[in-house]
Amino acid sequence: ADVAADVGRYAESLVDIAERRNPELLTALERRDVAGAAREQDGIIDQLERLAAVGDRLREQQNMADVAQAAAGAAEHARRLADALASAGDAWSAEDRARFEHLLAEITRRFQDVVDLLTRRRGDLPDAYINRRDVSQLDPARIQRVSDRLADALTRGDPARALEAARELLASLDAVARTLRDAGTAVVSSDMTGVDAALG
């Protein structure tokens, strides 16, 4: 499902109310057609109620996409760090160390975004997503422990331990990103009938 396309359809429905439904209501009122005006008003209210529900779903879909994107970004930075560590070998320059630390800081920042969405901002995500077993069993503390081991290895200048921890971190973040992406896709797919009906 494409959130941007659904947002476009949502906007078209709002334009329909503004450009077609409202003028029809005003025309009925000008003609003193109370029954016609009441029907038109009820139709507008019904359409707005459906659009409000769709707006909530679209916001949740965007939040699922955001959390998956944050996880993918953390995994991509972990990939860059693992590659940089492998390329640097056993002799790190001060520039190498600064680059490694910068990449680790980016990984930490992006993964914190994931944790914030999944824990502190749970209400911004659909229950069907948060309560999925694969999502609820994600273990941010485990990833933090691996990240801490990597930071320690960087501080101590231990290339072998740093590379091992970076590869473990990459594998963990890749798995998290894949889980979140797949969970979002499954939830959106199961919810599309309601969105399609409301926007149809």
NULOMAR-203847 format. One line per 8 residues: number of its first residue (from 1); their letters; for each residue x, y, z of N, C-alpha, C. Coordinates in steps of 0.05 Angstrom, whole numbers. Example, Ala and Ser with C-alpha at 12.3 -4.5 7.8 and 13.67 -1.06 7.14 Angstrom:
<rs>
1 = as = 264,-114,156,246,-90,156,264,-66,156  257,-45,142,273,-21,143,258,1,157
</rs>
This chain:
<rs>
1 = advaadvg = 17,-24,0,0,0,0,18,25,0  9,45,-13,24,69,-17,10,92,-1  23,100,21,11,120,38,7,146,23  27,154,6,24,178,-9,0,178,-28  -5,155,-41,-28,153,-58,-54,155,-42  -55,143,-19,-79,144,-2,-83,173,8  -62,187,14,-64,215,23,-75,231,0  -66,225,-25,-77,239,-48,-107,235,-51
9 = ryaeslvd = -116,210,-48,-144,204,-50,-160,217,-27  -148,219,-3,-160,232,19,-164,262,13  -143,274,2,-145,303,-6,-166,307,-27  -168,289,-47,-189,291,-67,-217,290,-55  -220,274,-34,-246,272,-21,-253,299,-7  -233,311,5,-238,337,17,-244,358,-4  -231,357,-26,-237,376,-48,-265,371,-58  -273,346,-60,-301,340,-68,-321,353,-50
17 = iaerrnpe = -316,352,-24,-335,365,-5,-335,395,-10  -312,407,-13,-310,436,-16,-321,446,-42  -315,431,-64,-322,441,-90,-349,431,-101  -358,408,-92,-383,397,-102,-405,397,-81  -399,384,-58,-420,379,-38,-429,405,-25  -410,422,-17,-418,447,-4,-435,465,-23  -427,469,-48,-443,485,-66,-471,473,-70  -473,447,-71,-499,434,-74,-517,439,-49
25 = lltalerr = -504,439,-26,-519,445,-1,-529,474,-2  -511,492,-10,-519,521,-11,-541,525,-32  -540,512,-54,-560,514,-75,-587,504,-64  -587,482,-50,-612,472,-38,-623,492,-18  -606,504,-3,-616,524,17,-627,548,3  -613,557,-18,-623,581,-33,-651,575,-45  -655,550,-54,-681,543,-65,-702,537,-44  -693,539,-19,-710,532,4,-719,503,4
33 = dvagaare = -702,486,-8,-707,457,-8,-695,445,17  -711,446,38,-702,438,65,-695,408,65  -712,392,52,-707,363,51,-681,357,36  -677,370,13,-653,366,-3,-628,376,12  -631,399,26,-608,409,42,-601,391,64  -621,379,77,-616,361,99,-602,336,89  -611,325,66,-598,302,54,-568,308,48  -564,331,36,-537,339,28,-519,343,53
41 = qdgiidql = -531,355,74,-516,359,99,-509,333,111  -528,314,112,-523,287,124,-501,273,108  -502,276,81,-481,264,64,-454,275,70  -452,301,74,-427,314,80,-416,305,107  -434,304,127,-426,295,154,-416,266,153  -430,249,138,-422,221,136,-394,219,123  -390,235,101,-365,234,87,-342,245,106  -347,265,121,-327,276,139,-320,256,162
49 = erlaavgd = -341,242,172,-335,222,192,-318,200,181  -324,191,157,-307,170,145,-279,180,140  -277,205,131,-250,216,126,-234,220,152  -248,226,174,-233,228,200,-221,201,207  -236,180,204,-226,153,210,-203,146,191  -206,153,166,-184,147,147,-159,164,154  -163,189,162,-141,205,170,-125,193,192  -139,181,212,-125,167,234,-109,143,223
57 = rlreqqnm = -121,128,205,-107,105,194,-83,113,178  -86,135,162,-63,144,146,-40,154,164  -47,167,186,-26,176,205,-12,152,216  -27,131,224,-15,107,235,3,93,214  -7,92,189,9,80,167,36,96,164  34,122,165,59,138,162,77,133,185  67,130,209,83,125,232,97,97,230  82,77,220,95,51,215,117,53,195
65 = advaqaaa = 112,68,174,133,73,153,157,87,166  152,107,183,174,122,196,191,104,214  178,86,229,194,69,247,210,49,231  199,39,210,214,20,193,237,35,179  232,59,170,253,75,157,276,82,177  269,88,202,289,94,222,306,69,227  293,46,229,308,21,233,326,15,209  316,19,185,332,15,161,356,34,160
73 = gaaeharr = 351,58,169,373,78,170,395,69,190  386,59,213,406,50,233,421,26,221  407,8,207,421,-15,195,440,-7,174  433,13,158,451,23,137,476,35,149  473,50,170,497,61,183,514,39,196  501,19,206,516,-4,217,532,-18,195  520,-20,172,534,-32,149,558,-15,141  555,11,141,577,29,135,600,26,156
81 = ladalasa = 592,24,181,612,21,202,626,-5,200  612,-27,196,625,-53,193,644,-53,169  636,-41,147,653,-39,123,678,-22,129  674,0,143,696,18,149,716,4,167  706,-10,187,723,-25,205,739,-47,190  725,-61,173,739,-82,157,760,-70,139  755,-47,127,774,-34,109,798,-23,124  793,-13,149,815,0,164,835,-21,175
89 = gdawsaed = 827,-45,178,845,-66,188,852,-61,217  878,-67,224,886,-66,252,898,-39,260  904,-22,241,917,4,247,897,26,242  887,38,263,868,60,260,882,87,263  876,105,246,885,132,249,865,147,267  872,171,275,854,187,291,829,194,274  833,197,248,810,203,230,792,179,228  804,154,227,788,130,227,770,128,252
97 = rarfehll = 783,132,275,769,130,300,746,150,301  751,175,292,730,195,293,707,187,274  713,175,251,692,167,233,676,144,245  690,125,258,676,102,271,657,113,292  666,131,308,650,142,330,626,158,320  630,172,298,608,187,285,587,167,275  595,146,262,576,127,251,561,113,274  575,107,296,562,94,319,541,114,331
105 = aeitrrfq = 548,139,333,530,159,343,505,161,326  508,159,299,485,160,281,467,135,285  480,112,288,465,87,293,449,90,318  461,100,339,448,103,365,424,122,363  429,144,349,407,164,346,384,152,331  389,139,309,368,128,293,353,105,307  368,89,321,355,67,335,339,78,359  347,100,371,332,112,392,305,122,381
113 = dvvdlltr = 304,131,356,279,139,344,260,115,342  271,92,335,255,67,334,244,60,362  261,61,382,253,54,409,231,74,419  235,100,413,215,120,421,188,114,409  188,108,383,162,102,370,149,77,381  165,57,387,154,31,396,146,31,425  158,49,441,152,48,470,138,74,479  151,96,477,140,121,488,116,132,471
121 = rrgdlpda = 115,125,446,94,135,429,77,113,417  72,92,433,57,69,424,29,77,413  17,97,425,-9,106,416,-10,117,388  13,123,377,15,133,349,16,110,329  16,86,338,18,62,321,-7,45,325  -16,31,305,-40,14,308,-35,-9,327  -55,-17,342,-53,-39,360,-45,-65,345  -56,-68,321,-50,-92,306,-20,-94,300
129 = yinrrdvs = -6,-72,299,23,-71,294,38,-76,320  32,-60,341,46,-62,366,43,-90,379  19,-102,375,13,-127,388,21,-152,372  32,-147,349,43,-171,333,65,-183,350  66,-209,350,86,-223,366,114,-216,357  119,-214,331,146,-208,322,155,-180,330  136,-161,331,143,-134,339,146,-132,369  128,-145,384,129,-143,413,153,-158,425
137 = qldpariq = 164,-177,410,187,-192,420,214,-179,412  214,-156,399,239,-143,393,252,-135,419  279,-137,420,293,-133,445,313,-110,442  304,-85,446,322,-62,444,346,-63,463  342,-75,487,363,-77,507,386,-94,496  380,-115,482,401,-132,470,417,-116,450  404,-101,433,418,-84,413,435,-63,428  425,-52,449,440,-33,465,466,-45,476
145 = rvsdrlad = 463,-70,486,487,-84,497,508,-88,475  500,-96,451,519,-99,429,532,-72,422  515,-52,421,526,-25,416,546,-16,437  540,-22,462,559,-15,484,585,-30,481  583,-56,473,608,-71,468,624,-59,446  610,-50,425,624,-38,402,637,-12,411  623,5,426,634,30,436,659,25,453  657,5,470,680,-2,487,704,-11,471
153 = altrgdpa = 699,-27,450,721,-36,433,733,-13,418  717,6,410,728,30,396,745,46,416  735,50,440,750,65,460,777,52,467  777,25,468,801,10,475,820,7,450  809,13,427,826,10,403,830,-20,396  809,-36,399,810,-65,394,796,-71,368  811,-72,346,798,-76,319,782,-102,317  793,-123,327,779,-149,324,752,-149,339
161 = raleaare = 752,-140,364,727,-139,379,708,-119,367  718,-97,357,701,-76,345,687,-87,320  703,-101,303,691,-112,278,671,-134,285  677,-151,304,658,-172,312,632,-159,322  634,-139,339,610,-126,350,595,-111,328  609,-98,310,596,-84,288,580,-103,270  592,-126,265,577,-146,248,553,-157,263  555,-161,289,532,-170,304,511,-149,305
169 = llasldav = 519,-124,309,500,-102,309,486,-99,282  501,-102,261,489,-101,234,468,-123,230  475,-147,238,456,-169,235,431,-164,251  434,-154,276,411,-149,293,393,-127,281  406,-105,272,391,-83,261,377,-90,235  391,-106,218,378,-115,194,353,-131,200  355,-149,221,332,-165,228,309,-147,239  316,-127,255,295,-109,266,282,-94,242
177 = artlrdag = 298,-83,224,287,-68,202,268,-85,185  277,-110,180,260,-128,164,234,-135,179  236,-140,205,212,-146,221,192,-123,220  202,-98,224,185,-75,225,172,-69,198  188,-72,177,178,-68,150,156,-88,143  162,-114,148,143,-135,142,117,-132,159  120,-125,184,97,-122,201,79,-99,191  92,-77,184,77,-54,173,62,-61,148
185 = tavvssdm = 75,-76,130,63,-84,105,39,-102,110  42,-120,129,20,-138,135,-4,-123,147  1,-105,165,-21,-90,178,-35,-72,158  -19,-58,141,-31,-40,121,-48,-57,101  -37,-80,93,-52,-96,74,-79,-105,85  -79,-113,111,-104,-122,123,-124,-99,128  -114,-74,128,-131,-51,134,-140,-37,108  -130,-45,85,-135,-30,61,-165,-31,52
193 = tgvdaalg = -179,-53,59,-207,-54,51,-222,-31,63  -218,-26,89,-232,-4,102,-224,23,91  -199,27,85,-190,52,74,-201,56,46  -200,35,30,-211,36,2,-241,42,3  -256,29,21,-284,34,23,-291,63,31  -275,73,50,-280,100,60,-273,121,39  -252,116,23,-244,135,3,-258,131,-24  -270,108,-27,-283,101,-52,-305,119,-59
</rs>
